[in-house]
Amino acid sequence: MSRLAVDWTRCDGHGLCARLLSEHVSRDEFGFPVIAAAEISDADESQARLAVSACPALALRLEQPART
Ligand code: SF4
C-alpha cells in the first residue's frame, strides 16, 4: 500500500492525473487535482505509477508508508 501525494509547488493543474486515476483523483473548479482516495492498493499501483510518470510537472508522487 502506498499513498498518492502532490507537490503543490510544481503542480500546474492540467489534470492528466485525474484522467489516468479517476477513481482516486478529481479536479477542483480551477483544474487542480483533488485527491479523494490517497491510499493506493496494490491492485491500483501500476496505474498510479503510470500517472506519476506521466505528470508533466513531476508533481505527483507515490509515498511508501513509514516503517515503524
Ligand atoms: S498531472 Fe501533475 S501537474 Fe497535472 S494536475 Fe496532476 S499533479 Fe498537477
Backbone and ligand atoms as CSV (ligand in chain L), in Angstrom:
chain,resi,resn,atom,element,x,y,z
A,1,MET,N,N,0.853,-1.195,0.000
A,1,MET,CA,C,0.000,0.000,0.000
A,1,MET,C,C,0.882,1.236,0.000
A,2,SER,N,N,0.578,2.168,-0.879
A,2,SER,CA,C,1.321,3.433,-0.926
A,2,SER,C,C,0.314,4.576,-0.945
A,3,ARG,N,N,0.828,5.780,-0.839
A,3,ARG,CA,C,-0.039,6.962,-0.783
A,3,ARG,C,C,0.311,7.929,-1.901
A,4,LEU,N,N,-0.726,8.483,-2.495
A,4,LEU,CA,C,-0.567,9.455,-3.563
A,4,LEU,C,C,-0.406,10.847,-2.955
A,5,ALA,N,N,0.551,11.607,-3.460
A,5,ALA,CA,C,0.773,12.961,-2.943
A,5,ALA,C,C,1.108,13.899,-4.091
A,6,VAL,N,N,0.745,15.156,-3.909
A,6,VAL,CA,C,1.011,16.195,-4.917
A,6,VAL,C,C,1.960,17.226,-4.320
A,7,ASP,N,N,2.974,17.592,-5.073
A,7,ASP,CA,C,3.838,18.710,-4.711
A,7,ASP,C,C,3.188,19.962,-5.285
A,8,TRP,N,N,2.545,20.745,-4.414
A,8,TRP,CA,C,1.766,21.909,-4.884
A,8,TRP,C,C,2.655,23.020,-5.417
A,9,THR,N,N,3.932,22.984,-5.132
A,9,THR,CA,C,4.831,23.995,-5.696
A,9,THR,C,C,5.115,23.714,-7.167
A,10,ARG,N,N,4.825,22.492,-7.623
A,10,ARG,CA,C,5.093,22.110,-9.009
A,10,ARG,C,C,3.832,21.959,-9.850
A,11,CYS,N,N,2.751,21.512,-9.232
A,11,CYS,CA,C,1.548,21.177,-9.994
A,11,CYS,C,C,1.039,22.384,-10.785
A,12,ASP,N,N,0.777,22.150,-12.073
A,12,ASP,CA,C,0.247,23.242,-12.896
A,12,ASP,C,C,-1.216,23.023,-13.273
A,13,GLY,N,N,-1.833,21.982,-12.728
A,13,GLY,CA,C,-3.272,21.816,-12.847
A,13,GLY,C,C,-3.801,21.428,-14.207
A,14,HIS,N,N,-3.009,20.747,-14.997
A,14,HIS,CA,C,-3.517,20.317,-16.303
A,14,HIS,C,C,-4.408,19.086,-16.202
A,15,GLY,N,N,-4.370,18.392,-15.088
A,15,GLY,CA,C,-5.353,17.349,-14.821
A,15,GLY,C,C,-5.097,15.993,-15.432
A,16,LEU,N,N,-3.910,15.752,-15.930
A,16,LEU,CA,C,-3.636,14.439,-16.504
A,16,LEU,C,C,-3.816,13.339,-15.455
A,17,CYS,N,N,-3.440,13.612,-14.234
A,17,CYS,CA,C,-3.565,12.604,-13.171
A,17,CYS,C,C,-5.033,12.239,-12.949
A,18,ALA,N,N,-5.924,13.195,-13.033
A,18,ALA,CA,C,-7.348,12.913,-12.837
A,18,ALA,C,C,-7.894,12.040,-13.966
A,19,ARG,N,N,-7.350,12.213,-15.150
A,19,ARG,CA,C,-7.800,11.379,-16.268
A,19,ARG,C,C,-7.279,9.951,-16.126
A,20,LEU,N,N,-6.045,9.823,-15.665
A,20,LEU,CA,C,-5.432,8.495,-15.575
A,20,LEU,C,C,-5.823,7.740,-14.315
A,21,LEU,N,N,-6.210,8.475,-13.283
A,21,LEU,CA,C,-6.524,7.849,-11.990
A,21,LEU,C,C,-7.856,8.374,-11.467
A,22,SER,N,N,-8.886,8.251,-12.273
A,22,SER,CA,C,-10.152,8.905,-11.945
A,22,SER,C,C,-10.799,8.368,-10.669
A,23,GLU,N,N,-10.455,7.169,-10.263
A,23,GLU,CA,C,-11.037,6.638,-9.021
A,23,GLU,C,C,-10.394,7.270,-7.791
A,24,HIS,N,N,-9.263,7.900,-7.968
A,24,HIS,CA,C,-8.540,8.480,-6.829
A,24,HIS,C,C,-8.447,9.999,-6.878
A,25,VAL,N,N,-8.532,10.539,-8.081
A,25,VAL,CA,C,-8.280,11.978,-8.244
A,25,VAL,C,C,-9.409,12.617,-9.041
A,26,SER,N,N,-9.933,13.717,-8.524
A,26,SER,CA,C,-10.862,14.539,-9.299
A,26,SER,C,C,-10.206,15.917,-9.463
A,27,ARG,N,N,-10.943,16.870,-9.983
A,27,ARG,CA,C,-10.380,18.202,-10.203
A,27,ARG,C,C,-11.261,19.250,-9.554
A,28,ASP,N,N,-10.625,20.295,-9.021
A,28,ASP,CA,C,-11.428,21.384,-8.478
A,28,ASP,C,C,-11.836,22.329,-9.615
A,29,GLU,N,N,-12.514,23.413,-9.277
A,29,GLU,CA,C,-13.043,24.294,-10.323
A,29,GLU,C,C,-11.947,25.005,-11.113
A,30,PHE,N,N,-10.710,24.978,-10.603
A,30,PHE,CA,C,-9.591,25.596,-11.321
A,30,PHE,C,C,-8.766,24.573,-12.080
A,31,GLY,N,N,-9.159,23.316,-11.969
A,31,GLY,CA,C,-8.457,22.252,-12.678
A,31,GLY,C,C,-7.392,21.553,-11.866
A,32,PHE,N,N,-7.212,21.987,-10.628
A,32,PHE,CA,C,-6.190,21.354,-9.803
A,32,PHE,C,C,-6.719,20.061,-9.196
A,33,PRO,N,N,-5.826,19.113,-8.993
A,33,PRO,CA,C,-6.279,17.804,-8.522
A,33,PRO,C,C,-6.756,17.823,-7.083
A,34,VAL,N,N,-7.775,17.034,-6.852
A,34,VAL,CA,C,-8.285,16.783,-5.507
A,34,VAL,C,C,-8.108,15.296,-5.268
A,35,ILE,N,N,-7.275,14.959,-4.314
A,35,ILE,CA,C,-7.010,13.556,-4.025
A,35,ILE,C,C,-8.119,13.045,-3.118
A,36,ALA,N,N,-9.021,12.260,-3.703
A,36,ALA,CA,C,-10.159,11.758,-2.944
A,36,ALA,C,C,-9.779,10.518,-2.149
A,37,ALA,N,N,-8.906,9.737,-2.690
A,37,ALA,CA,C,-8.507,8.484,-2.035
A,37,ALA,C,C,-7.000,8.344,-2.206
A,38,ALA,N,N,-6.250,8.822,-1.220
A,38,ALA,CA,C,-4.792,8.836,-1.339
A,38,ALA,C,C,-4.181,7.446,-1.239
A,39,GLU,N,N,-4.851,6.546,-0.514
A,39,GLU,CA,C,-4.307,5.203,-0.344
A,39,GLU,C,C,-4.441,4.434,-1.661
A,40,ILE,N,N,-3.331,3.941,-2.147
A,40,ILE,CA,C,-3.320,3.187,-3.400
A,40,ILE,C,C,-3.128,1.707,-3.085
A,41,SER,N,N,-4.093,0.912,-3.487
A,41,SER,CA,C,-3.986,-0.526,-3.235
A,41,SER,C,C,-2.931,-1.128,-4.158
A,42,ASP,N,N,-2.483,-2.318,-3.819
A,42,ASP,CA,C,-1.508,-2.993,-4.669
A,42,ASP,C,C,-2.074,-3.175,-6.083
A,43,ALA,N,N,-3.386,-3.427,-6.183
A,43,ALA,CA,C,-4.011,-3.643,-7.489
A,43,ALA,C,C,-3.971,-2.383,-8.356
A,44,ASP,N,N,-4.006,-1.210,-7.721
A,44,ASP,CA,C,-4.026,0.054,-8.477
A,44,ASP,C,C,-2.639,0.660,-8.639
A,45,GLU,N,N,-1.635,0.027,-8.068
A,45,GLU,CA,C,-0.321,0.664,-8.021
A,45,GLU,C,C,0.305,0.866,-9.411
A,46,SER,N,N,0.126,-0.079,-10.303
A,46,SER,CA,C,0.757,0.097,-11.620
A,46,SER,C,C,0.125,1.279,-12.359
A,47,GLN,N,N,-1.193,1.458,-12.235
A,47,GLN,CA,C,-1.847,2.611,-12.874
A,47,GLN,C,C,-1.390,3.909,-12.196
A,48,ALA,N,N,-1.222,3.861,-10.884
A,48,ALA,CA,C,-0.750,5.051,-10.171
A,48,ALA,C,C,0.674,5.401,-10.603
A,49,ARG,N,N,1.505,4.393,-10.786
A,49,ARG,CA,C,2.875,4.657,-11.248
A,49,ARG,C,C,2.877,5.255,-12.649
A,50,LEU,N,N,1.954,4.799,-13.474
A,50,LEU,CA,C,1.822,5.371,-14.814
A,50,LEU,C,C,1.460,6.856,-14.718
A,51,ALA,N,N,0.523,7.194,-13.841
A,51,ALA,CA,C,0.120,8.594,-13.669
A,51,ALA,C,C,1.280,9.430,-13.139
A,52,VAL,N,N,2.041,8.878,-12.202
A,52,VAL,CA,C,3.205,9.590,-11.665
A,52,VAL,C,C,4.209,9.868,-12.784
A,53,SER,N,N,4.478,8.869,-13.598
A,53,SER,CA,C,5.479,9.060,-14.653
A,53,SER,C,C,4.959,9.975,-15.761
A,54,ALA,N,N,3.622,10.078,-15.902
A,54,ALA,CA,C,3.045,10.920,-16.957
A,54,ALA,C,C,2.904,12.385,-16.541
A,55,CYS,N,N,2.995,12.663,-15.260
A,55,CYS,CA,C,2.808,14.046,-14.797
A,55,CYS,C,C,3.876,14.947,-15.429
A,56,PRO,N,N,3.465,15.917,-16.241
A,56,PRO,CA,C,4.449,16.737,-16.959
A,56,PRO,C,C,5.241,17.669,-16.052
A,57,ALA,N,N,4.744,17.897,-14.838
A,57,ALA,CA,C,5.422,18.825,-13.928
A,57,ALA,C,C,6.220,18.091,-12.843
A,58,LEU,N,N,6.260,16.778,-12.918
A,58,LEU,CA,C,6.926,15.960,-11.875
A,58,LEU,C,C,6.379,16.309,-10.491
A,59,ALA,N,N,5.076,16.532,-10.435
A,59,ALA,CA,C,4.453,16.969,-9.189
A,59,ALA,C,C,3.765,15.840,-8.434
A,60,LEU,N,N,3.537,14.737,-9.107
A,60,LEU,CA,C,2.801,13.638,-8.491
A,60,LEU,C,C,3.791,12.580,-8.029
A,61,ARG,N,N,3.571,12.054,-6.853
A,61,ARG,CA,C,4.476,11.009,-6.366
A,61,ARG,C,C,3.700,9.986,-5.552
A,62,LEU,N,N,4.308,8.830,-5.428
A,62,LEU,CA,C,3.793,7.771,-4.567
A,62,LEU,C,C,4.723,7.673,-3.373
A,63,GLU,N,N,4.154,7.766,-2.192
A,63,GLU,CA,C,4.958,7.679,-0.983
A,63,GLU,C,C,4.713,6.329,-0.321
A,64,GLN,N,N,5.771,5.734,0.126
A,64,GLN,CA,C,5.640,4.486,0.870
A,64,GLN,C,C,5.379,4.831,2.335
A,65,PRO,N,N,4.554,4.070,3.019
A,65,PRO,CA,C,4.301,4.347,4.434
A,65,PRO,C,C,5.589,4.201,5.236
A,66,ALA,N,N,5.711,5.035,6.254
A,66,ALA,CA,C,6.894,4.966,7.111
A,66,ALA,C,C,6.905,3.642,7.864
A,67,ARG,N,N,8.057,3.057,7.941
A,67,ARG,CA,C,8.189,1.802,8.696
A,67,ARG,C,C,8.375,2.113,10.174
A,68,THR,N,N,7.747,1.306,10.993
A,68,THR,CA,C,7.871,1.536,12.445
A,68,THR,C,C,8.719,0.451,13.075
L,1,SF4,S1,S,-0.730,15.616,-13.792
L,1,SF4,FE1,FE,0.755,16.591,-12.388
L,1,SF4,S2,S,0.745,18.765,-12.945
L,1,SF4,FE2,FE,-1.088,17.839,-13.838
L,1,SF4,S3,S,-2.707,18.183,-12.316
L,1,SF4,FE3,FE,-1.826,16.150,-11.893
L,1,SF4,S4,S,-0.223,16.530,-10.363
L,1,SF4,FE4,FE,-0.727,18.509,-11.277
